[in-house]
Amino acid sequence: MSLVTAGGTVGVALLGIAAEFMRRQAKAITEVAGHAQEARDQVANTHSTNLRDDLDSVMYRLDRVLDGQARHEESLREQGREISELRSDIAHERTERLAVAKRLDQHVSTVASATAATVAAVVGTE
């Protein structure tokens, strides 16, 4: 008889453990179902187009923006090269202008000295 009582006690304990396990599983399943519903609410489309089609459209437009940015970047590089060339041309022109100005100053000084000497000679002979 004690064997039956011990077996009954073990059986009741096992049933209690199984019931607790099932209760925890039910709670976890309910929690997962709630999370799944939250996720569904976040991605549910409330308009006529499919979410994947919307994303494909956004990606296409983003690719167009990136292509435009690359063209803009190349244009800026070209402008930078042109500005560098202009700076070089301006520096060359400045160097030439300064050289001409120096030669002109020397010529004016030479002519002025020669003219002064000629005037002095003419005035001195009178």
All heavy atoms as an XYZ file, in Angstrom:
952
protein
N       0.813     -1.172      0.000
C       0.000      0.000      0.000
C       0.876      1.262      0.000
O       0.496      2.251     -0.627
C      -0.870     -0.086      1.235
C      -1.713      1.053      1.447
S      -3.210      0.768      0.565
C      -4.201      1.891      1.254
N       1.929      1.247      0.732
C       2.793      2.420      0.756
C       3.417      2.658     -0.622
O       3.699      3.796     -1.006
C       3.863      2.281      1.824
O       4.729      1.239      1.490
N       3.577      1.583     -1.360
C       4.103      1.722     -2.706
C       3.114      2.475     -3.588
O       3.483      3.323     -4.394
C       4.422      0.333     -3.278
C       5.170      0.309     -4.587
C       6.498      1.031     -4.518
C       5.354     -1.121     -5.047
N       1.861      2.167     -3.434
C       0.818      2.838     -4.212
C       0.748      4.302     -3.779
O       0.604      5.210     -4.617
C      -0.543      2.137     -4.004
C      -1.662      2.927     -4.651
C      -0.494      0.747     -4.573
N       0.838      4.569     -2.505
C       0.783      5.930     -2.013
C       1.986      6.722     -2.523
O       1.860      7.875     -2.966
C       0.768      5.949     -0.481
O      -0.307      5.132     -0.032
C       0.594      7.337      0.063
N       3.166      6.135     -2.489
C       4.366      6.801     -2.987
C       4.243      7.031     -4.494
O       4.586      8.099     -5.014
C       5.608      5.979     -2.678
N       3.735      6.051     -5.221
C       3.540      6.197     -6.667
C       2.518      7.277     -6.958
O       2.670      8.059     -7.898
N       1.479      7.351     -6.143
C       0.465      8.383     -6.326
C       1.039      9.755     -6.065
O       0.746     10.732     -6.776
N       1.861      9.844     -5.048
C       2.484     11.119     -4.719
C       3.406     11.562     -5.849
O       3.400     12.730     -6.263
C       3.275     10.993     -3.410
O       2.402     10.531     -2.381
C       3.891     12.314     -3.007
N       4.184     10.635     -6.354
C       5.086     10.944     -7.466
C       4.262     11.341     -8.692
O       4.586     12.295     -9.410
C       6.015      9.753     -7.776
C       6.772      9.953     -9.075
C       6.992      9.540     -6.638
N       3.184     10.629     -8.940
C       2.322     10.938    -10.086
C       1.710     12.324     -9.966
O       1.659     13.085    -10.938
N       1.232     12.652     -8.768
C       0.647     13.976     -8.539
C       1.733     15.048     -8.709
O       1.493     16.107     -9.308
C      -0.023     14.040     -7.149
C      -0.391     15.475     -6.780
C      -1.240     13.146     -7.101
N       2.929     14.781     -8.195
C       4.023     15.734     -8.345
C       4.365     15.933     -9.821
O       4.567     17.058    -10.289
C       5.252     15.257     -7.573
N       4.408     14.843    -10.582
C       4.692     14.938    -12.013
C       3.588     15.706    -12.731
O       3.870     16.517    -13.629
C       4.870     13.554    -12.632
C       6.172     12.826    -12.272
C       6.171     11.423    -12.859
C       7.377     13.599    -12.773
N       2.341     15.453    -12.331
C       1.235     16.203    -12.940
C       1.343     17.690    -12.595
O       1.088     18.556    -13.438
C      -0.110     15.647    -12.463
C      -0.554     14.331    -13.116
C      -1.843     13.824    -12.468
C      -0.763     14.523    -14.592
N       1.767     18.011    -11.397
C       1.941     19.410    -10.990
C       3.059     20.076    -11.789
O       2.927     21.223    -12.255
N       4.146     19.340    -11.971
C       5.269     19.880    -12.755
C       4.831     20.089    -14.201
O       5.116     21.125    -14.820
C       6.495     18.936    -12.664
C       7.082     18.978    -11.255
C       7.544     19.305    -13.705
C       8.169     17.947    -11.005
N       4.109     19.111    -14.751
C       3.637     19.223    -16.135
C       2.667     20.392    -16.274
O       2.713     21.144    -17.257
C       2.978     17.916    -16.571
N       1.797     20.563    -15.280
C       0.842     21.678    -15.330
C       1.570     23.015    -15.269
O       1.237     23.951    -16.008
C      -0.163     21.552    -14.181
N       2.590     23.121    -14.415
C       3.373     24.357    -14.314
C       4.121     24.610    -15.624
O       4.186     25.741    -16.104
C       4.356     24.276    -13.138
C       5.230     25.492    -12.952
C       4.456     26.785    -12.685
O       3.304     26.745    -12.226
O       5.036     27.860    -12.968
N       4.693     23.544    -16.200
C       5.397     23.684    -17.473
C       4.434     24.168    -18.560
O       4.766     25.070    -19.330
C       6.020     22.333    -17.867
C       6.720     22.351    -19.184
C       7.948     22.986    -19.331
C       6.146     21.749    -20.299
C       8.585     23.008    -20.551
C       6.775     21.780    -21.521
C       8.001     22.405    -21.654
N       3.243     23.622    -18.611
C       2.247     24.012    -19.612
C       1.785     25.463    -19.370
O       1.572     26.218    -20.314
C       1.064     23.042    -19.600
C       1.428     21.676    -20.170
S       0.090     20.490    -20.108
C      -1.093     21.238    -21.191
N       1.646     25.853    -18.109
C       1.255     27.226    -17.798
C       2.331     28.203    -18.282
O       2.027     29.215    -18.897
C       1.031     27.375    -16.285
C       0.468     28.744    -15.885
C       0.448     28.927    -14.373
N       1.760     28.970    -13.775
C       2.587     30.044    -13.826
N       2.234     31.123    -14.458
N       3.762     29.999    -13.234
N       3.599     27.879    -18.025
C       4.696     28.737    -18.485
C       4.763     28.783    -20.015
O       5.003     29.842    -20.598
C       6.030     28.245    -17.922
C       6.169     28.514    -16.437
C       7.509     28.073    -15.921
N       7.590     28.262    -14.481
C       8.651     27.951    -13.757
N       9.718     27.433    -14.347
N       8.646     28.144    -12.460
N       4.560     27.641    -20.643
C       4.568     27.602    -22.103
C       3.431     28.455    -22.671
O       3.623     29.191    -23.637
C       4.434     26.153    -22.629
C       5.664     25.316    -22.456
C       6.824     25.799    -23.326
O       6.692     26.684    -24.150
N       7.996     25.221    -23.091
N       2.270     28.378    -22.065
C       1.123     29.170    -22.525
C       1.420     30.660    -22.365
O       1.103     31.469    -23.251
C      -0.139     28.781    -21.754
N       2.040     31.015    -21.255
C       2.401     32.420    -21.031
C       3.412     32.893    -22.072
O       3.283     33.977    -22.638
C       2.977     32.580    -19.616
C       3.344     34.010    -19.273
C       3.898     34.107    -17.863
C       4.350     35.545    -17.602
N       5.010     35.677    -16.327
N       4.430     32.055    -22.363
C       5.445     32.419    -23.355
C       4.821     32.531    -24.746
O       5.131     33.462    -25.506
C       6.574     31.385    -23.369
N       3.925     31.607    -25.080
C       3.266     31.646    -26.395
C       2.405     32.898    -26.517
O       2.394     33.565    -27.554
C       2.440     30.359    -26.627
C       3.392     29.184    -26.847
C       1.492     30.522    -27.796
C       2.716     27.833    -26.878
N       1.717     33.258    -25.447
C       0.896     34.475    -25.457
C       1.781     35.707    -25.648
O       1.450     36.622    -26.404
C       0.105     34.588    -24.143
O      -0.709     33.421    -23.992
C      -0.763     35.821    -24.125
N       2.925     35.718    -24.985
C       3.853     36.844    -25.119
C       4.404     36.936    -26.543
O       4.461     38.026    -27.135
C       5.010     36.679    -24.121
C       5.938     37.863    -24.057
C       7.008     37.675    -22.973
O       6.773     36.956    -21.981
O       8.090     38.269    -23.161
N       4.775     35.800    -27.121
C       5.282     35.780    -28.493
C       4.189     36.240    -29.457
O       4.441     37.010    -30.387
C       5.800     34.370    -28.867
C       6.040     34.258    -30.362
C       7.077     34.068    -28.109
N       2.970     35.807    -29.234
C       1.860     36.218    -30.092
C       1.663     37.731    -30.015
O       1.393     38.384    -31.030
C       0.580     35.484    -29.700
N       1.800     38.288    -28.821
C       1.679     39.740    -28.668
C       2.770     40.472    -29.436
O       2.502     41.473    -30.115
N       3.999     39.971    -29.346
C       5.107     40.591    -30.083
C       4.909     40.471    -31.595
O       5.209     41.402    -32.351
C       6.441     39.978    -29.680
C       6.869     40.308    -28.286
N       6.936     41.587    -27.802
C       7.254     39.499    -27.262
C       7.351     41.575    -26.545
N       7.538     40.318    -26.183
N       4.417     39.313    -32.026
C       4.161     39.121    -33.460
C       3.106     40.114    -33.938
O       3.222     40.687    -35.025
C       3.719     37.689    -33.731
N       2.080     40.354    -33.126
C       1.041     41.313    -33.504
C       1.614     42.727    -33.567
O       1.294     43.487    -34.477
C      -0.135     41.258    -32.515
C      -1.285     42.164    -32.898
C      -1.869     41.826    -34.259
O      -2.059     40.663    -34.588
N      -2.134     42.842    -35.064
N       2.486     43.062    -32.617
C       3.135     44.386    -32.649
C       3.961     44.542    -33.926
O       3.911     45.588    -34.573
C       4.035     44.565    -31.428
C       3.294     44.791    -30.134
C       4.236     44.878    -28.942
O       5.427     45.232    -29.127
O       3.793     44.596    -27.830
N       4.713     43.512    -34.281
C       5.522     43.557    -35.503
C       4.618     43.682    -36.720
O       4.889     44.464    -37.639
C       6.396     42.317    -35.618
N       3.540     42.939    -36.758
C       2.591     43.002    -37.874
C       2.007     44.404    -37.997
O       1.880     44.948    -39.090
C       1.474     41.974    -37.688
C       0.542     41.875    -38.870
C      -0.515     40.780    -38.710
N       0.087     39.458    -38.615
C       0.029     38.673    -37.536
N      -0.592     39.071    -36.449
N       0.601     37.492    -37.546
N       1.682     45.012    -36.847
C       1.142     46.375    -36.876
C       2.161     47.370    -37.417
O       1.801     48.337    -38.080
C       0.715     46.809    -35.461
C      -0.510     46.052    -34.976
O      -1.218     45.453    -35.810
O      -0.741     46.053    -33.747
N       3.453     47.128    -37.139
C       4.495     48.043    -37.599
C       4.740     47.963    -39.102
O       5.109     48.945    -39.720
C       5.814     47.765    -36.867
C       5.775     48.109    -35.405
C       5.602     49.597    -35.170
O       6.171     50.413    -35.867
N       4.785     49.937    -34.187
N       4.574     46.795    -39.695
C       4.874     46.633    -41.119
C       3.639     46.518    -41.998
O       3.759     46.414    -43.210
C       5.801     45.423    -41.379
C       7.128     45.606    -40.701
C       5.140     44.133    -40.957
N       2.474     46.556    -41.414
C       1.244     46.423    -42.203
C       1.082     47.640    -43.094
O       1.272     48.772    -42.667
C       0.040     46.271    -41.287
N       0.792     47.394    -44.355
C       0.547     48.457    -45.316
C      -0.902     48.902    -45.200
O      -1.817     48.091    -45.267
C       0.798     47.942    -46.734
C       1.998     48.567    -47.362
O       2.478     49.577    -46.892
N       2.474     47.959    -48.425
N      -1.097     50.179    -45.034
C      -2.463     50.693    -44.958
C      -2.822     51.423    -46.242
O      -3.788     52.153    -46.276
C      -2.597     51.647    -43.755
O      -1.629     52.691    -43.891
C      -2.390     50.907    -42.445
N      -1.991     51.258    -47.269
C      -2.298     51.870    -48.551
C      -2.216     50.824    -49.649
O      -1.930     49.665    -49.398
C      -1.386     53.071    -48.817
C       0.065     52.803    -48.601
N       0.859     52.240    -49.551
C       0.854     53.025    -47.528
C       2.083     52.124    -49.089
N       2.111     52.593    -47.859
N      -2.419     51.259    -50.865
C      -2.631     50.307    -51.956
C      -1.351     49.664    -52.492
O      -1.433     48.676    -53.213
C      -3.353     51.018    -53.108
O      -2.552     52.089    -53.583
N      -0.172     50.191    -52.164
C       1.048     49.613    -52.730
C       1.698     48.646    -51.758
O       1.523     48.735    -50.545
C       2.059     50.718    -53.091
O       2.388     51.450    -51.920
C       1.504     51.653    -54.144
N       2.490     47.752    -52.329
C       3.192     46.748    -51.548
C       4.456     47.374    -50.949
O       5.129     48.165    -51.603
C       3.569     45.589    -52.485
C       4.163     44.419    -51.743
O       4.835     44.588    -50.742
N       3.914     43.233    -52.245
N       4.786     47.012    -49.737
C       5.958     47.560    -49.051
C       7.230     47.295    -49.851
O       8.087     48.167    -49.984
C       6.077     46.962    -47.638
C       7.247     47.435    -46.792
C       7.170     48.936    -46.556
C       7.254     46.703    -45.462
N       7.366     46.126    -50.429
C       8.561     45.788    -51.217
C       8.665     46.709    -52.438
O       9.748     47.186    -52.783
C       8.505     44.318    -51.656
C       9.680     43.885    -52.492
C      10.961     44.027    -51.717
N      12.080     43.965    -52.621
C      13.314     43.750    -52.249
N      13.580     43.600    -50.977
N      14.267     43.719    -53.113
N       7.536     46.974    -53.093
C       7.541     47.887    -54.242
C       7.946     49.292    -53.803
O       8.686     49.986    -54.512
C       6.170     47.925    -54.918
C       5.825     46.599    -55.577
O       6.751     45.825    -55.883
O       4.613     46.345    -55.784
N       7.458     49.701    -52.643
C       7.830     51.020    -52.115
C       9.340     51.094    -51.873
O       9.988     52.080    -52.212
C       7.093     51.319    -50.809
C       5.594     51.514    -51.004
O       5.170     51.705    -52.159
O       4.875     51.478    -49.991
N       9.902     50.044    -51.276
C      11.341     50.020    -51.006
C      12.144     50.006    -52.299
O      13.171     50.685    -52.407
C      11.705     48.805    -50.154
C      11.291     48.891    -48.683
C      11.586     47.575    -47.986
C      11.979     50.030    -47.989
N      11.685     49.236    -53.295
C      12.382     49.219    -54.586
C      12.384     50.605    -55.211
O      13.388     51.048    -55.771
C      11.729     48.216    -55.540
C      11.999     46.774    -55.143
O      12.918     46.540    -54.327
O      11.274     45.889    -55.639
N      11.269     51.312    -55.107
C      11.169     52.658    -55.652
C      12.134     53.606    -54.932
O      12.812     54.416    -55.564
C       9.736     53.163    -55.523
O       9.631     54.495    -55.942
N      12.199     53.488    -53.619
C      13.121     54.332    -52.837
C      14.566     54.020    -53.223
O      15.379     54.934    -53.404
C      12.902     54.133    -51.320
C      14.020     54.752    -50.513
C      11.562     54.709    -50.906
N      14.908     52.746    -53.386
C      16.269     52.371    -53.760
C      16.623     52.918    -55.139
O      17.730     53.405    -55.358
C      16.439     50.844    -53.724
C      16.378     50.261    -52.315
S      17.592     50.981    -51.192
C      19.093     50.453    -51.965
N      15.689     52.866    -56.080
C      15.922     53.399    -57.429
C      16.200     54.898    -57.354
O      17.139     55.403    -57.958
C      14.711     53.113    -58.325
C      14.781     53.816    -59.655
C      15.646     53.363    -60.651
C      14.000     54.935    -59.911
C      15.723     54.017    -61.866
C      14.077     55.593    -61.131
C      14.934     55.128    -62.107
O      15.014     55.780    -63.304
N      15.389     55.590    -56.573
C      15.582     57.036    -56.441
C      16.895     57.361    -55.736
O      17.574     58.321    -56.089
C      14.403     57.652    -55.701
C      13.135     57.635    -56.545
C      11.964     58.204    -55.800
N      10.779     58.135    -56.629
C       9.576     57.918    -56.166
N       9.384     57.785    -54.867
N       8.546     57.861    -56.984
N      17.243     56.560    -54.759
C      18.509     56.763    -54.056
C      19.682     56.551    -55.010
O      20.658     57.309    -54.989
C      18.615     55.816    -52.861
C      19.847     55.957    -51.991
C      19.951     57.360    -51.414
C      19.813     54.936    -50.876
N      19.587     55.545    -55.875
C      20.629     55.321    -56.875
C      20.754     56.522    -57.799
O      21.858     56.921    -58.172
C      20.344     54.055    -57.692
C      20.584     52.778    -56.905
O      21.299     52.838    -55.879
O      20.052     51.727    -57.311
N      19.631     57.118    -58.178
C      19.664     58.307    -59.039
C      20.344     59.474    -58.315
O      21.117     60.219    -58.917
C      18.252     58.701    -59.461
C      17.668     57.730    -60.485
C      16.285     58.100    -60.936
N      16.257     59.466    -61.448
C      15.153     60.176    -61.577
N      13.994     59.659    -61.236
N      15.188     61.400    -62.052
N      20.060     59.630    -57.027
C      20.695     60.694    -56.240
C      22.207     60.462    -56.175
O      22.999     61.393    -56.363
C      20.099     60.769    -54.813
C      20.943     61.637    -53.900
C      18.675     61.288    -54.868
N      22.619     59.223    -55.947
C      24.044     58.908    -55.871
C      24.731     59.145    -57.213
O      25.866     59.643    -57.259
C      24.250     57.471    -55.400
C      23.850     57.205    -53.942
C      23.951     55.718    -53.630
C      24.683     58.019    -52.983
N      24.055     58.799    -58.320
C      24.620     59.071    -59.650
C      24.778     60.569    -59.865
O      25.803     61.026    -60.378
C      23.727     58.484    -60.750
C      23.765     56.960    -60.788
O      24.707     56.373    -60.211
O      22.847     56.371    -61.398
N      23.778     61.341    -59.481
C      23.860     62.793    -59.609
C      24.982     63.358    -58.760
O      25.694     64.273    -59.185
N      25.158     62.813    -57.590
C      26.227     63.272    -56.710
C      27.593     62.969    -57.329
O      28.510     63.794    -57.260
C      26.103     62.606    -55.344
C      27.075     63.135    -54.321
C      26.857     62.532    -52.946
O      26.040     61.629    -52.765
N      27.581     63.010    -51.974
N      27.728     61.816    -57.957
C      28.998     61.463    -58.606
C      29.280     62.420    -59.766
O      30.424     62.868    -59.942
C      28.956     60.019    -59.100
N      28.245     62.752    -60.549
C      28.430     63.706    -61.647
C      28.816     65.080    -61.093
O      29.691     65.757    -61.641
C      27.160     63.806    -62.490
C      26.946     62.619    -63.409
C      25.825     62.866    -64.409
N      24.575     63.279    -63.806
C      23.633     62.468    -63.341
N      23.809     61.157    -63.401
N      22.525     62.941    -62.829
N      28.184     65.481    -60.022
C      28.489     66.769    -59.388
C      29.936     66.783    -58.886
O      30.649     67.772    -59.036
C      27.507     67.022    -58.241
C      27.719     68.305    -57.526
N      27.456     69.522    -58.085
C      28.205     68.563    -56.291
C      27.752     70.474    -57.235
N      28.218     69.922    -56.129
N      30.355     65.679    -58.308
C      31.718     65.564    -57.795
C      32.733     65.715    -58.931
O      33.730     66.433    -58.796
C      31.867     64.197    -57.120
C      33.080     64.031    -56.267
C      33.041     62.702    -55.521
O      32.065     62.452    -54.798
O      33.985     61.929    -55.705
N      32.479     65.067    -60.067
C      33.375     65.176    -61.222
C      33.391     66.609    -61.742
O      34.440     67.137    -62.098
C      32.949     64.206    -62.331
C      33.812     64.294    -63.577
C      35.297     64.068    -63.324
O      35.650     63.257    -62.446
O      36.110     64.723    -64.000
N      32.233     67.244    -61.773
C      32.143     68.631    -62.223
C      32.968     69.540    -61.316
O      33.676     70.437    -61.792
C      30.681     69.081    -62.240
O      30.576     70.424    -62.572
N      32.905     69.319    -60.018
C      33.702     70.116    -59.076
C      35.200     69.901    -59.297
O      35.983     70.850    -59.226
C      33.325     69.782    -57.638
C      31.987     70.332    -57.156
C      31.697     69.833    -55.740
C      31.965     71.840    -57.198
N      35.589     68.650    -59.564
C      37.000     68.377    -59.838
C      37.460     69.123    -61.095
O      38.538     69.710    -61.126
C      37.237     66.876    -59.995
C      37.543     66.165    -58.698
C      38.132     64.782    -58.946
N      37.183     63.870    -59.531
C      36.334     63.104    -58.852
N      36.340     63.165    -57.539
N      35.513     62.304    -59.456
N      36.627     69.098    -62.142
C      36.951     69.792    -63.386
C      37.074     71.295    -63.140
O      38.001     71.939    -63.633
C      35.883     69.509    -64.450
C      36.122     70.209    -65.770
C      37.398     69.771    -66.473
O      37.820     68.614    -66.296
O      37.979     70.606    -67.190
N      36.166     71.854    -62.369
C      36.240     73.280    -62.047
C      37.515     73.586    -61.265
O      38.157     74.623    -61.476
C      35.014     73.720    -61.256
C      33.769     73.795    -62.097
C      32.541     74.138    -61.275
O      32.607     74.302    -60.066
N      31.409     74.249    -61.948
N      37.893     72.715    -60.376
C      39.132     72.894    -59.614
C      40.343     72.916    -60.536
O      41.250     73.738    -60.366
N      40.364     71.999    -61.530
C      41.468     71.984    -62.488
C      41.494     73.284    -63.292
O      42.563     73.869    -63.520
C      41.341     70.785    -63.423
C      41.721     69.456    -62.785
C      41.802     68.339    -63.805
N      40.494     67.991    -64.342
C      39.692     67.047    -63.861
N      40.061     66.357    -62.801
N      38.533     66.790    -64.424
N      40.318     73.744    -63.712
C      40.248     74.985    -64.491
C      40.713     76.184    -63.660
O      41.429     77.057    -64.170
C      38.823     75.212    -64.998
C      38.421     74.241    -66.089
C      36.959     74.375    -66.496
O      36.248     75.231    -65.921
O      36.533     73.621    -67.388
N      40.333     76.226    -62.402
C      40.768     77.322    -61.520
C      42.281     77.291    -61.357
O      42.942     78.335    -61.398
C      40.042     77.247    -60.160
C      38.570     77.650    -60.342
C      40.721     78.128    -59.124
C      37.706     77.400    -59.126
N      42.862     76.111    -61.210
C      44.318     75.993    -61.084
C      45.010     76.504    -62.348
O      46.027     77.202    -62.269
C      44.724     74.541    -60.844
O      44.292     74.125    -59.579
N      44.452     76.140    -63.506
C      45.031     76.618    -64.763
C      44.926     78.131    -64.867
O      45.870     78.793    -65.315
C      44.337     75.949    -65.949
C      44.664     74.468    -66.078
C      43.804     73.762    -67.132
O      43.035     74.448    -67.846
O      43.918     72.535    -67.229
N      43.796     78.700    -64.464
C      43.638     80.155    -64.491
C      44.637     80.834    -63.563
O      45.224     81.870    -63.913
C      42.216     80.554    -64.102
C      41.142     80.305    -65.162
C      39.757     80.552    -64.572
C      41.368     81.192    -66.372
N      44.842     80.267    -62.395
C      45.823     80.834    -61.464
C      47.222     80.823    -62.081
O      47.982     81.775    -61.944
C      45.817     80.060    -60.146
C      44.638     80.360    -59.277
C      44.705     79.583    -57.989
N      43.596     79.974    -57.126
C      43.205     79.265    -56.098
N      43.819     78.143    -55.791
N      42.195     79.681    -55.357
N      47.544     79.738    -62.749
C      48.844     79.632    -63.397
C      48.976     80.686    -64.503
O      50.015     81.355    -64.612
C      49.014     78.229    -63.978
O      50.223     78.120    -64.681
N      47.930     80.840    -65.314
C      47.939     81.857    -66.374
C      48.095     83.259    -65.793
O      48.866     84.074    -66.308
C      46.652     81.792    -67.209
C      46.574     80.553    -68.079
O      47.603     79.856    -68.227
O      45.469     80.273    -68.610
N      47.373     83.540    -64.722
C      47.447     84.869    -64.099
C      48.843     85.117    -63.541
O      49.397     86.213    -63.694
C      46.364     85.010    -62.999
C      44.980     85.105    -63.649
C      46.640     86.212    -62.115
C      43.824     85.012    -62.663
N      49.442     84.111    -62.922
C      50.802     84.262    -62.374
C      51.782     84.535    -63.508
O      52.674     85.393    -63.381
C      51.210     83.013    -61.597
N      51.636     83.832    -64.635
C      52.513     84.041    -65.788
C      52.340     85.461    -66.345
O      53.327     86.150    -66.628
C      52.218     83.002    -66.871
C      53.048     83.148    -68.088
N      54.382     82.818    -68.112
C      52.750     83.612    -69.329
C      54.868     83.079    -69.304
N      53.895     83.553    -70.073
N      51.091     85.886    -66.486
C      50.818     87.244    -66.979
C      51.402     88.303    -66.043
O      51.951     89.304    -66.479
C      49.305     87.471    -67.140
C      48.666     86.671    -68.250
C      49.173     87.066    -69.630
O      49.471     88.261    -69.854
O      49.272     86.168    -70.476
N      51.305     88.070    -64.745
C      51.848     89.026    -63.768
C      53.363     89.121    -63.902
O      53.927     90.216    -63.895
C      51.467     88.601    -62.352
C      51.955     89.555    -61.283
C      51.405     89.123    -59.908
N      51.727     90.120    -58.911
C      52.805     90.071    -58.134
N      53.667     89.081    -58.247
N      53.028     91.005    -57.241
N      54.005     87.972    -64.039
C      55.460     87.957    -64.200
C      55.861     88.731    -65.454
O      56.798     89.547    -65.419
C      55.980     86.505    -64.282
O      55.584     85.814    -63.098
C      57.475     86.446    -64.432
N      55.164     88.481    -66.550
C      55.463     89.208    -67.794
C      55.202     90.705    -67.644
O      55.995     91.532    -68.113
C      54.627     88.647    -68.950
C      55.117     87.306    -69.448
C      54.319     86.817    -70.651
O      53.374     87.516    -71.088
O      54.652     85.740    -71.149
N      54.111     91.069    -67.008
C      53.786     92.485    -66.811
C      54.850     93.182    -65.970
O      55.279     94.298    -66.285
C      52.415     92.629    -66.141
C      51.974     94.082    -65.953
C      50.661     94.192    -65.202
N      50.594     93.457    -63.955
C      51.105     93.866    -62.796
N      51.761     95.002    -62.712
N      50.975     93.123    -61.704
N      55.305     92.536    -64.913
C      56.349     93.125    -64.071
C      57.657     93.285    -64.853
O      58.364     94.295    -64.698
C      56.562     92.284    -62.812
C      55.411     92.317    -61.790
C      55.679     91.317    -60.668
C      55.209     93.717    -61.232
N      57.978     92.304    -65.706
C      59.206     92.406    -66.510
C      59.099     93.567    -67.501
O      60.064     94.334    -67.686
C      59.453     91.085    -67.248
N      57.949     93.725    -68.141
C      57.749     94.839    -69.072
C      57.822     96.170    -68.326
O      58.442     97.129    -68.801
C      56.403     94.688    -69.836
C      56.038     95.971    -70.569
C      56.467     93.513    -70.797
N      57.214     96.233    -67.151
C      57.247     97.465    -66.360
C      58.676     97.806    -65.976
O      59.085     98.983    -66.021
C      56.368     97.313    -65.120
N      59.476     96.813    -65.630
C      60.874     97.063    -65.256
C      61.654     97.576    -66.466
O      62.409     98.557    -66.352
C      61.504     95.765    -64.727
C      62.916     95.939    -64.230
C      63.435     94.623    -63.649
C      64.858     94.788    -63.178
N      65.387     93.537    -62.626
N      61.486     96.948    -67.638
C      62.173     97.412    -68.852
C      61.730     98.820    -69.217
O      62.541     99.661    -69.612
C      61.901     96.453    -70.013
C      62.698     95.163    -69.935
C      62.692     94.366    -71.235
N      61.389     94.214    -71.857
C      60.554     93.194    -71.681
N      60.903     92.216    -70.851
N      59.407     93.143    -72.318
N      60.450     99.109    -69.067
C      59.940    100.444    -69.387
C      60.528    101.497    -68.443
O      60.939    102.570    -68.887
C      58.408    100.457    -69.320
C      57.720    101.764    -69.712
C      58.073    102.156    -71.144
C      56.220    101.639    -69.545
N      60.591    101.133    -67.146
C      61.198    102.066    -66.176
C      62.659    102.334    -66.526
O      63.122    103.478    -66.467
C      61.097    101.502    -64.750
C      59.678    101.547    -64.198
O      58.837    102.267    -64.789
O      59.417    100.857    -63.187
N      63.378    101.267    -66.899
C      64.783    101.447    -67.275
C      64.894    102.322    -68.526
O      65.761    103.201    -68.614
C      65.449    100.078    -67.529
C      65.679     99.283    -66.268
C      66.146     97.848    -66.561
O      66.091     97.390    -67.697
N      66.590     97.164    -65.516
N      64.041    102.075    -69.511
C      64.069    102.863    -70.745
C      63.755    104.330    -70.461
O      64.437    105.232    -70.968
C      63.076    102.287    -71.760
C      63.031    103.035    -73.049
N      64.073    103.032    -73.953
C      62.075    103.841    -73.600
C      63.768    103.793    -74.994
N      62.550    104.291    -74.801
N      62.725    104.573    -69.635
C      62.354    105.950    -69.295
C      63.510    106.622    -68.560
O      63.846    107.792    -68.832
C      61.045    105.984    -68.474
C      60.813    107.361    -67.861
C      59.871    105.561    -69.340
N      64.159    105.912    -67.664
C      65.299    106.485    -66.934
C      66.442    106.805    -67.897
O      67.066    107.873    -67.803
C      65.802    105.511    -65.865
O      64.838    105.356    -64.856
N      66.716    105.898    -68.817
C      67.788    106.124    -69.794
C      67.465    107.318    -70.683
O      68.317    108.192    -70.912
C      67.995    104.860    -70.659
O      68.284    103.768    -69.807
C      69.124    105.043    -71.656
N      66.235    107.365    -71.183
C      65.826    108.474    -72.049
C      65.845    109.780    -71.265
O      66.299    110.821    -71.777
C      64.438    108.201    -72.678
C      63.897    109.448    -73.373
C      64.521    107.036    -73.646
N      65.391    109.747    -70.030
C      65.380    110.962    -69.207
C      66.798    111.447    -68.973
O      67.087    112.657    -69.043
C      64.666    110.700    -67.895
N      67.719    110.537    -68.676
C      69.106    110.917    -68.449
C      69.718    111.499    -69.721
O      70.409    112.529    -69.691
C      69.938    109.713    -68.006
O      69.491    109.252    -66.764
N      69.435    110.846    -70.838
C      69.977    111.326    -72.116
C      69.391    112.688    -72.464
O      70.092    113.580    -72.942
C      69.699    110.312    -73.224
N      68.105    112.847    -72.230
C      67.454    114.125    -72.525
C      68.014    115.214    -71.625
O      68.282    116.338    -72.087
C      65.929    114.000    -72.346
O      65.451    112.958    -73.186
C      65.221    115.293    -72.689
N      68.213    114.897    -70.354
C      68.758    115.886    -69.416
C      70.163    116.282    -69.840
O      70.533    117.467    -69.794
C      68.747    115.320    -68.003
N      70.941    115.314    -70.295
C      72.305    115.618    -70.727
C      72.278    116.477    -71.991
O      73.067    117.423    -72.136
C      73.078    114.324    -70.981
N      71.366    116.184    -72.899
C      71.252    116.963    -74.140
C      70.795    118.364    -73.821
O      71.352    119.356    -74.363
C      70.242    116.290    -75.115
O      70.669    114.969    -75.363
C      70.152    117.070    -76.410
N      69.848    118.520    -72.958
C      69.359    119.845    -72.573
C      70.479    120.614    -71.913
O      70.669    121.802    -72.184
C      68.101    119.728    -71.676
C      67.744    121.073    -71.054
C      66.918    119.164    -72.464
N      71.217    119.964    -71.033
C      72.315    120.645    -70.340
C      73.377    121.077    -71.338
O      73.945    122.174    -71.228
C      72.903    119.719    -69.281
N      73.620    120.258    -72.314
C      74.638    120.597    -73.312
C      74.155    121.755    -74.168
O      74.925    122.654    -74.495
C      74.935    119.377    -74.181
N      72.876    121.744    -74.521
C      72.332    122.817    -75.361
C      72.298    124.101    -74.559
O      72.651    125.182    -75.055
C      70.916    122.444    -75.899
C      70.252    123.644    -76.544
C      71.020    121.286    -76.855
N      71.868    124.042    -73.332
C      71.770    125.224    -72.485
C      73.183    125.744    -72.186
O      73.419    126.961    -72.148
C      70.971    124.921    -71.199
C      71.045    126.059    -70.201
C      69.553    124.558    -71.519
N      74.122    124.867    -71.992
C      75.486    125.264    -71.679
C      76.165    125.900    -72.875
O      77.091    126.690    -72.723
N      75.751    125.631    -74.065
C      76.394    126.193    -75.244
C      75.809    127.547    -75.614
O      76.325    128.250    -76.447
C      76.251    125.254    -76.465
O      74.881    124.997    -76.703
C      77.029    124.022    -76.254
N      74.791    127.920    -75.050
C      74.167    129.197    -75.403
C      74.802    130.296    -74.673
O      75.353    130.726    -73.914
C      72.703    129.221    -75.056
C      71.890    128.285    -75.878
C      70.446    128.371    -75.484
O      69.980    129.192    -74.748
O      69.739    127.515    -75.961
